[in-house]
Amino acid sequence: MASDHPVVRLVNAVVMSRGFPLLSGVDLELERGSLNVVTGANGAGKTSLLRLLGGLDALSSGAGEVAGIDLAHGDRRQLRRRVGWLGHEGSFYADLSVRENLLFAARALARPEGDVDTALRRVGLAHRAATITKQLSAGQRRRLGLAWLLVRRPELWLLDEPYASLDDAGREFFDHLLAEVVDAGASVVLSAHDALRSRELRPRTIRMAGGRVDGP
């Protein structure tokens, strides 16, 4: 159930890169335990917004708070411990097996090793546990990234174009997983070119254009 205190609050948030505004005055508030889809054309600012929320890019001006951490004055390293990021390319060791990669992450987070096998079963990669990661297809690597998030159990999931490289079965699986994550109390922000078509999910849609939130 959503808390009265939002998981994300941005007020006139600006992110600059080499003098160019990636985000140019974003006002946004997201409830805890919510599913949110950020849509817009290429260059609209979708990925930049997710990177700001994940502590990967710094706030240049304005104000913001994510998972209770002040983006202007707080410790972004602490923020990155509370959020989970899944980009276009997962940060895995190509020459380790699928299970070895997840074990490495689990040990770094002091998670039980049993969580690794549970996550692999959940994403349909248990039969690939011994496969060297570089041998996975793009869709399987995306599933590995989801397994990593299940092991991490972040408070806020940030997913950049998560449906890319997934077939119809993978998309259906992912819809079910998102519903479970939100029901368990986590918050999700994902980017997509268009609004989600799933009848099971009823996300809030956030439209971006020119580095700003376009409309309500």
Residue frames as qw, qx, qy, qz and C-alpha x, y, z in Angstrom:
[[0.000, 0.889, 0.458, 0.000, 0.00, 0.00, 0.00],
 [0.391, 0.600, -0.037, 0.697, 1.30, 3.47, -0.84],
 [0.436, -0.434, -0.416, 0.670, 2.69, 5.64, 1.98],
 [0.063, 0.951, 0.264, -0.148, 1.77, 9.31, 2.49],
 [0.247, -0.760, 0.380, 0.465, 5.44, 10.17, 1.95],
 [0.768, 0.607, -0.105, -0.177, 6.30, 10.02, -1.77],
 [0.874, -0.142, 0.257, 0.388, 9.17, 7.88, -2.98],
 [0.479, 0.203, 0.272, 0.810, 10.10, 10.60, -5.50],
 [0.031, 0.919, 0.321, -0.225, 9.68, 14.34, -5.25],
 [0.515, 0.086, 0.239, 0.819, 11.31, 16.69, -7.79],
 [0.059, 0.902, 0.304, -0.299, 10.86, 20.45, -7.90],
 [0.334, 0.918, -0.176, -0.122, 12.21, 22.34, -10.94],
 [0.769, -0.356, 0.445, 0.289, 14.92, 19.66, -11.30],
 [0.501, 0.812, -0.267, -0.135, 17.66, 20.48, -13.81],
 [0.818, -0.258, 0.397, 0.328, 20.46, 18.16, -14.99],
 [0.341, 0.869, -0.269, -0.239, 23.20, 19.64, -17.16],
 [0.851, -0.096, 0.371, 0.360, 25.85, 17.88, -19.26],
 [0.496, 0.003, 0.340, 0.799, 28.58, 19.96, -20.93],
 [0.075, 0.220, -0.007, -0.973, 26.36, 23.00, -20.84],
 [0.409, -0.135, -0.620, -0.656, 23.35, 21.19, -22.33],
 [0.522, -0.172, 0.488, -0.678, 20.19, 20.59, -20.24],
 [0.195, -0.029, -0.966, -0.167, 19.28, 16.90, -20.16],
 [0.196, -0.661, -0.719, 0.086, 16.43, 17.76, -17.81],
 [0.161, 0.290, 0.050, 0.942, 15.19, 21.34, -17.88],
 [0.318, -0.170, 0.280, -0.890, 12.89, 21.90, -14.92],
 [0.500, -0.196, -0.807, -0.247, 11.09, 18.68, -13.96],
 [0.446, -0.262, 0.443, -0.733, 8.34, 18.73, -11.34],
 [0.681, -0.009, -0.683, -0.264, 7.30, 15.23, -10.32],
 [0.422, -0.350, 0.640, -0.538, 5.90, 13.36, -7.33],
 [0.643, 0.062, -0.714, -0.270, 5.49, 9.57, -7.22],
 [0.746, -0.466, 0.186, -0.438, 3.75, 7.53, -4.56],
 [0.184, -0.390, 0.897, -0.096, 5.41, 4.63, -2.79],
 [0.471, 0.162, 0.858, -0.126, 4.20, 1.26, -4.01],
 [0.545, 0.680, 0.142, -0.469, 3.31, 2.66, -7.43],
 [0.657, 0.143, 0.569, 0.474, 3.98, 1.66, -11.04],
 [0.163, 0.849, -0.001, -0.503, 4.99, 4.52, -13.32],
 [0.719, 0.296, 0.447, 0.442, 5.77, 4.53, -17.04],
 [0.067, -0.720, 0.151, 0.674, 7.80, 7.38, -18.53],
 [0.662, 0.482, 0.516, 0.251, 7.04, 7.81, -22.24],
 [0.105, 0.891, -0.114, -0.426, 8.33, 10.11, -24.97],
 [0.760, 0.632, -0.137, 0.069, 10.38, 10.25, -28.13],
 [0.809, -0.004, -0.115, 0.576, 14.12, 9.62, -28.28],
 [0.337, 0.275, -0.112, 0.894, 15.88, 12.52, -26.59],
 [0.370, -0.718, -0.336, -0.484, 12.84, 13.50, -24.53],
 [0.131, -0.608, 0.517, -0.589, 14.73, 12.93, -21.27],
 [0.898, -0.273, -0.196, -0.285, 13.43, 9.52, -20.20],
 [0.846, 0.029, -0.369, 0.383, 16.81, 7.92, -19.48],
 [0.211, 0.445, -0.325, 0.807, 18.13, 11.14, -17.93],
 [0.587, -0.509, 0.061, -0.627, 15.22, 11.15, -15.49],
 [0.954, -0.216, -0.208, -0.025, 15.89, 7.55, -14.48],
 [0.676, 0.249, -0.354, 0.596, 19.60, 8.25, -14.07],
 [0.117, -0.540, 0.260, -0.792, 18.83, 11.20, -11.78],
 [0.784, -0.421, -0.001, -0.456, 16.49, 9.07, -9.67],
 [0.965, -0.058, -0.208, 0.152, 19.14, 6.36, -9.44],
 [0.491, -0.803, 0.211, 0.264, 21.91, 8.68, -8.28],
 [0.779, 0.148, 0.343, 0.504, 23.87, 8.14, -11.50],
 [0.295, 0.548, 0.160, 0.766, 23.61, 11.78, -12.58],
 [0.256, -0.298, -0.462, 0.795, 23.83, 14.79, -10.27],
 [0.058, 0.869, 0.490, -0.018, 21.15, 17.42, -9.77],
 [0.437, 0.306, 0.052, 0.844, 22.44, 20.69, -11.23],
 [0.148, -0.123, 0.233, -0.953, 19.74, 22.92, -9.77],
 [0.670, -0.305, -0.353, -0.577, 16.31, 22.66, -8.27],
 [0.415, -0.373, 0.683, -0.471, 15.38, 20.25, -5.47],
 [0.771, 0.069, -0.529, -0.348, 14.69, 16.56, -5.22],
 [0.451, -0.383, 0.721, -0.361, 14.29, 13.66, -2.86],
 [0.747, 0.151, -0.567, -0.312, 14.32, 9.95, -3.73],
 [0.793, -0.212, -0.559, 0.116, 13.67, 7.20, -1.16],
 [0.553, -0.803, -0.177, 0.132, 14.15, 9.76, 1.58],
 [0.648, -0.259, 0.153, 0.700, 17.54, 10.96, 0.32],
 [0.147, 0.894, 0.040, -0.422, 18.11, 14.59, -0.68],
 [0.802, 0.448, 0.211, 0.335, 19.46, 14.67, -4.25],
 [0.230, 0.899, -0.135, 0.347, 21.16, 18.04, -3.75],
 [0.166, -0.745, 0.520, -0.383, 22.90, 17.41, -0.42],
 [0.890, -0.274, 0.306, -0.200, 22.55, 13.71, 0.37],
 [0.321, -0.455, 0.791, 0.254, 24.93, 10.82, -0.28],
 [0.702, 0.375, -0.304, -0.524, 24.25, 9.48, -3.78],
 [0.302, 0.275, -0.912, 0.035, 26.14, 6.29, -2.92],
 [0.267, 0.099, 0.788, -0.546, 23.58, 5.65, -0.18],
 [0.630, 0.378, 0.060, -0.676, 20.81, 6.26, -2.70],
 [0.542, 0.396, -0.664, -0.328, 22.29, 3.70, -5.11],
 [0.027, 0.109, -0.958, 0.263, 22.06, 1.09, -2.35],
 [0.378, 0.297, 0.633, -0.607, 18.30, 1.64, -2.12],
 [0.651, 0.546, -0.023, -0.527, 17.43, 1.60, -5.81],
 [0.671, -0.032, 0.684, 0.284, 17.90, -1.01, -8.51],
 [0.316, 0.675, -0.267, -0.611, 18.85, 0.02, -12.04],
 [0.690, 0.153, 0.668, 0.233, 18.34, -2.07, -15.16],
 [0.194, 0.678, -0.264, -0.658, 19.67, -0.37, -18.28],
 [0.766, 0.498, -0.249, -0.323, 20.14, -1.57, -21.83],
 [0.674, 0.344, -0.624, 0.196, 23.28, -3.50, -20.87],
 [0.785, -0.611, -0.082, -0.058, 23.57, -5.31, -17.56],
 [0.062, 0.796, -0.564, 0.209, 26.82, -4.86, -15.66],
 [0.946, -0.226, 0.219, -0.078, 27.74, -8.52, -15.47],
 [0.265, -0.585, 0.707, 0.297, 31.04, -10.35, -15.88],
 [0.705, 0.417, -0.324, -0.473, 30.89, -11.87, -19.36],
 [0.491, 0.353, -0.796, 0.019, 33.16, -14.82, -18.53],
 [0.236, -0.097, 0.810, -0.528, 31.34, -15.89, -15.37],
 [0.109, -0.350, -0.902, -0.229, 28.35, -18.18, -15.41],
 [0.337, -0.599, -0.336, -0.644, 24.85, -16.87, -14.83],
 [0.722, -0.600, -0.344, 0.022, 24.79, -18.25, -11.29],
 [0.653, -0.135, -0.184, 0.722, 28.30, -17.02, -10.49],
 [0.088, 0.418, 0.108, 0.898, 27.32, -13.48, -11.45],
 [0.525, -0.636, -0.264, -0.500, 24.31, -13.54, -9.15],
 [0.800, -0.406, -0.324, 0.302, 26.29, -15.15, -6.33],
 [0.463, 0.150, -0.122, 0.865, 28.84, -12.36, -6.59],
 [0.202, -0.507, -0.129, -0.828, 26.06, -9.79, -6.20],
 [0.722, -0.547, -0.364, -0.219, 24.35, -11.71, -3.39],
 [0.745, -0.246, -0.320, 0.532, 27.55, -11.95, -1.35],
 [0.256, 0.272, -0.055, 0.926, 28.27, -8.24, -1.82],
 [0.401, -0.463, -0.123, -0.781, 24.81, -7.48, -0.44],
 [0.142, -0.172, 0.842, -0.491, 24.95, -10.16, 2.28],
 [0.764, 0.051, -0.075, -0.639, 21.93, -11.89, 0.75],
 [0.735, -0.167, 0.650, -0.100, 21.37, -15.63, 1.29],
 [0.039, -0.296, 0.792, 0.533, 22.71, -17.75, -1.57],
 [0.280, 0.379, 0.881, -0.046, 19.32, -19.43, -1.75],
 [0.290, 0.731, 0.206, -0.582, 17.93, -16.15, -3.07],
 [0.069, 0.484, -0.629, -0.604, 20.00, -16.70, -6.23],
 [0.065, 0.092, 0.965, 0.239, 18.39, -20.01, -7.10],
 [0.213, 0.618, 0.657, -0.376, 14.94, -18.65, -6.27],
 [0.200, 0.713, -0.096, -0.666, 15.49, -15.67, -8.57],
 [0.033, 0.307, -0.795, -0.522, 16.78, -17.86, -11.42],
 [0.139, 0.343, 0.929, 0.022, 13.70, -20.06, -11.19],
 [0.191, 0.696, 0.434, -0.539, 11.46, -17.01, -11.05],
 [0.255, 0.703, -0.249, -0.616, 12.84, -15.52, -14.28],
 [0.911, 0.365, 0.125, -0.147, 13.05, -18.85, -16.12],
 [0.404, 0.747, -0.523, 0.072, 16.84, -19.13, -16.19],
 [0.725, -0.473, 0.483, -0.133, 17.38, -22.05, -13.81],
 [0.928, 0.222, 0.263, 0.143, 18.29, -24.27, -16.77],
 [0.537, 0.732, -0.113, 0.403, 20.90, -21.69, -17.79],
 [0.551, -0.828, 0.093, 0.041, 22.56, -21.33, -14.37],
 [0.737, -0.348, 0.373, 0.442, 25.85, -22.83, -15.57],
 [0.599, 0.655, 0.282, 0.364, 25.87, -20.99, -18.92],
 [0.443, -0.180, 0.008, 0.878, 28.64, -18.44, -19.44],
 [0.149, 0.714, 0.371, -0.575, 26.95, -15.05, -19.45],
 [0.094, 0.515, -0.412, -0.746, 28.38, -13.91, -22.80],
 [0.015, 0.060, 0.922, 0.382, 26.61, -16.86, -24.44],
 [0.215, 0.544, 0.695, -0.419, 23.16, -15.61, -23.43],
 [0.213, 0.593, 0.528, 0.569, 20.80, -14.05, -25.93],
 [0.004, -0.336, 0.090, -0.938, 19.78, -10.40, -25.46],
 [0.635, -0.465, -0.263, -0.558, 16.44, -11.49, -24.00],
 [0.830, -0.283, -0.431, 0.213, 18.13, -13.88, -21.58],
 [0.417, 0.126, -0.310, 0.845, 20.51, -11.14, -20.45],
 [0.309, -0.439, -0.050, -0.842, 17.49, -8.96, -19.75],
 [0.809, -0.419, -0.344, -0.227, 16.02, -11.77, -17.64],
 [0.705, -0.060, -0.418, 0.570, 19.35, -12.05, -15.80],
 [0.077, 0.329, -0.170, 0.926, 19.10, -8.37, -15.00],
 [0.614, -0.465, -0.175, -0.614, 15.65, -8.95, -13.53],
 [0.853, -0.250, -0.430, 0.159, 17.02, -11.84, -11.45],
 [0.457, 0.157, -0.350, 0.803, 19.69, -9.51, -10.12],
 [0.268, -0.415, 0.051, -0.868, 17.00, -7.04, -9.03],
 [0.803, -0.391, -0.329, -0.306, 15.07, -9.82, -7.32],
 [0.753, -0.110, -0.432, 0.485, 18.20, -10.71, -5.35],
 [0.224, 0.251, -0.216, 0.917, 18.84, -7.05, -4.47],
 [0.221, -0.679, -0.694, 0.090, 15.21, -6.35, -3.45],
 [0.208, 0.108, -0.062, 0.970, 15.48, -2.57, -3.96],
 [0.125, 0.527, 0.542, -0.642, 12.97, -0.09, -2.64],
 [0.439, 0.726, 0.011, -0.529, 12.74, 1.57, -6.05],
 [0.694, 0.132, 0.600, 0.376, 13.11, -0.25, -9.39],
 [0.222, 0.757, -0.181, -0.587, 14.38, 1.87, -12.31],
 [0.682, 0.151, 0.677, 0.231, 14.02, 0.13, -15.65],
 [0.153, 0.607, -0.309, -0.716, 15.21, 1.67, -18.93],
 [0.638, 0.344, -0.439, -0.531, 13.24, 0.20, -21.86],
 [0.459, -0.293, 0.815, -0.197, 12.83, -3.17, -20.09],
 [0.814, 0.339, 0.385, -0.272, 10.64, -4.68, -22.82],
 [0.419, 0.723, -0.489, -0.251, 13.42, -4.40, -25.40],
 [0.254, 0.405, -0.877, -0.047, 14.68, -7.82, -26.62],
 [0.399, 0.032, 0.821, -0.407, 11.82, -9.68, -24.94],
 [0.181, -0.164, -0.809, -0.534, 9.52, -11.89, -26.98],
 [0.525, -0.438, -0.280, -0.674, 5.78, -12.10, -26.32],
 [0.788, -0.366, -0.486, 0.092, 6.24, -14.73, -23.59],
 [0.510, -0.025, -0.345, 0.788, 8.93, -12.60, -21.99],
 [0.135, -0.336, -0.031, -0.932, 6.73, -9.52, -22.04],
 [0.686, -0.459, -0.382, -0.416, 3.86, -11.42, -20.44],
 [0.745, -0.245, -0.463, 0.413, 6.19, -12.77, -17.78],
 [0.308, 0.135, -0.218, 0.916, 7.53, -9.28, -17.13],
 [0.384, -0.472, -0.198, -0.769, 4.01, -7.86, -16.70],
 [0.788, -0.448, -0.414, -0.079, 3.29, -10.49, -14.04],
 [0.656, -0.092, -0.355, 0.660, 6.58, -9.72, -12.30],
 [0.048, 0.336, -0.058, 0.939, 5.88, -5.98, -12.22],
 [0.592, -0.521, -0.283, -0.545, 2.47, -6.61, -10.67],
 [0.821, -0.343, -0.403, 0.213, 4.06, -8.78, -7.97],
 [0.485, 0.112, -0.256, 0.829, 6.80, -6.24, -7.23],
 [0.183, -0.415, -0.020, -0.891, 4.31, -3.43, -6.75],
 [0.736, -0.469, -0.358, -0.331, 1.96, -5.61, -4.69],
 [0.777, -0.213, -0.398, 0.438, 4.92, -6.37, -2.41],
 [0.323, -0.876, -0.192, 0.304, 5.32, -2.64, -1.73],
 [0.495, -0.224, 0.303, 0.783, 8.20, -1.62, -4.02],
 [0.337, 0.799, 0.093, -0.490, 7.95, 1.29, -6.43],
 [0.656, 0.142, 0.556, 0.490, 8.71, 1.01, -10.14],
 [0.270, 0.809, -0.074, -0.517, 9.63, 3.63, -12.72],
 [0.648, 0.045, 0.630, 0.426, 10.21, 2.35, -16.24],
 [0.182, 0.554, -0.262, -0.769, 10.76, 4.05, -19.56],
 [0.522, 0.325, 0.762, 0.202, 9.01, 3.11, -22.79],
 [0.083, 0.053, 0.415, 0.905, 8.34, 4.81, -26.10],
 [0.451, -0.344, -0.425, -0.705, 4.59, 4.24, -25.72],
 [0.592, -0.336, 0.392, -0.619, 2.13, 3.55, -22.93],
 [0.172, -0.144, 0.973, -0.049, 1.93, -0.08, -21.81],
 [0.541, -0.022, -0.502, -0.674, -0.69, -2.18, -23.55],
 [0.260, -0.076, -0.939, 0.211, -1.09, -4.80, -20.81],
 [0.501, -0.549, -0.361, -0.563, -4.60, -5.08, -19.44],
 [0.727, -0.387, -0.497, 0.273, -3.21, -6.43, -16.17],
 [0.458, -0.209, -0.216, 0.836, -1.20, -3.32, -15.37],
 [0.023, 0.904, 0.375, 0.205, -2.64, 0.11, -14.68],
 [0.576, -0.177, -0.135, 0.786, 0.40, 2.36, -14.39],
 [0.041, 0.896, 0.119, -0.425, 0.59, 6.08, -14.14],
 [0.691, 0.439, 0.260, 0.513, 1.88, 7.43, -17.46],
 [0.250, -0.795, 0.048, 0.551, 4.37, 10.30, -17.34],
 [0.669, 0.637, 0.247, 0.293, 4.92, 11.95, -20.73],
 [0.442, -0.622, 0.156, 0.628, 8.19, 13.74, -21.39],
 [0.578, 0.694, 0.239, 0.357, 9.26, 16.15, -24.11],
 [0.283, 0.781, -0.151, 0.536, 12.28, 18.42, -24.28],
 [0.394, 0.178, -0.637, 0.639, 13.60, 17.39, -20.88],
 [0.327, -0.148, 0.361, -0.861, 10.36, 18.25, -19.11],
 [0.207, 0.325, 0.904, -0.183, 7.26, 16.42, -17.91],
 [0.178, -0.077, -0.441, -0.876, 4.62, 17.20, -20.53],
 [0.610, -0.363, -0.383, -0.592, 1.23, 17.41, -18.88],
 [0.657, -0.530, 0.299, -0.445, -0.09, 15.77, -15.66]]
